[in-house]
Amino acid sequence: MITTHALRREFRRSRRAEPVVAVDGIDLNIARGEVFGLLGPNGAGKSTTMRMLTTLLPPTSGTATVAGHDLRRERAAVRRRIGFVAQGGGTDSAETARAELVMQGRVFGMSKAAALAQANELLDRFSLTEAAGRRLGTWSGGMRRRLDIAIGLVNRPELVLLDEPTTGLDPASRAEVWAEIRAVREAGTTILLTTHYLEEADELCDRVAIVDKGRIARTGTPDELKAQVAGDGIVVTLPPGAPGLVAPAVREQAWCRGADAVDDRTLRVYVDDGSRAVTDLLRLLDSLSTPVVTLTLTRPSLDDVFLTATGHPLAAV
Ligand SMILES: Nc1ncnc2c1ncn2[C@@H]1O[C@H](COP(=O)(O)OP(=O)(O)OP(=O)(O)O)[C@@H](O)[C@H]1O
């Protein structure tokens, strides 16, 4: 459904300035029917990739085929076949959901009657009929995000691109949006989404590409990616400031594969055998006069995959 080869985008602030490389040669191969996630921190190049794939931004170099059409030569055909939900959506608080959906249908050239019929069908499908006549300013964040997705489906696309579909939502609203995304997939639509939430990538995506500094560091199913990270993790909570101080000493130990201060109080240690290394770690911290507040043994997560693939944790970026 999407194939890209060495897709690249530079931005130049002025003629003389060095270009900023937002996307640095991305190769993607996304199959029909997949939910594919681009996982990366702010500034990784996810939005720029989405904007290129939706024809909103021309690539500096590289090639891509989207929904069966060449991204550079058949822009209109690409646009007809895809839906795009931008970060934060674009609905007007003073309008009603029905009005927004009808307007979008008219943008795609539908008659008034066809646009209204389609609007009602989508409202029904997204369980938004009851609120459809109320101004959007009175809606919850989760409802508005679901409407954004419904708007992205107005032209019955084969592929929908969702840029950070749940950023800023509370956990309950996020779960609502996830359910809607799963339903869209069940109906046969391919989905490409961006996220900086590890849990979202893990729960929702069939395959994930880890994006960092404009490049893809790893691609695979969440389980495949986790399987590539051997060993266990030990997460210890320490007094404020201690993780950064003790991490170098922990890294020197023969049983330690890596250690990072995730934040001011949390130290994450990578080991081959967690149950054995716990005793060694506690002994070491004791010898460094560092009291342990809590300790948890963990199996590899996408967080660990991110760290291994990029050299830094996602959360700390
Ligand atoms: N129009 C622009 N002009 C100059 N630099 C830009 C422009 N758009 C993006 N960039 C830069 O390109 C890099 C990638 O930005 P991009 O928005 O694609 O990242 P992202 O992963 O989508 O992050 P976010 O989640 O914040 O949108 C950043 O360093 C950004 O500052």
The ligand as a Gaussian input file, in Angstrom:
#p B3LYP/6-31G(d) Opt

LIG

0 1
 N        9.178000      23.903000       7.732000
 C       10.291000      23.574000       8.393000
 N       11.386000      24.338000       8.356000
 C       12.521000      24.005000       9.013000
 N       12.652000      22.880000       9.754000
 C       11.591000      22.069000       9.835000
 C       10.340000      22.348000       9.174000
 N        9.465000      21.347000       9.441000
 C       10.133000      20.464000      10.238000
 N       11.393000      20.893000      10.471000
 C       12.417000      20.201000      11.288000
 O       12.514000      18.871000      10.858000
 C       12.660000      17.977000      11.946000
 C       11.555000      16.922000      11.950000
 O       10.293000      17.549000      12.238000
 P        8.913000      16.744000      12.256000
 O        7.824000      17.727000      12.566000
 O        8.779000      15.948000      11.023000
 O        9.119000      15.760000      13.481000
 P        8.033000      14.868000      14.224000
 O        8.701000      13.590000      14.485000
 O        6.776000      14.830000      13.476000
 O        7.809000      15.659000      15.580000
 P        6.432000      16.238000      16.154000
 O        5.832000      15.120000      16.891000
 O        6.911000      17.352000      17.045000
 O        5.623000      16.738000      15.004000
 C       12.700000      18.845000      13.189000
 O       14.039000      19.084000      13.506000
 C       12.021000      20.113000      12.738000
 O       12.482000      21.216000      13.489000

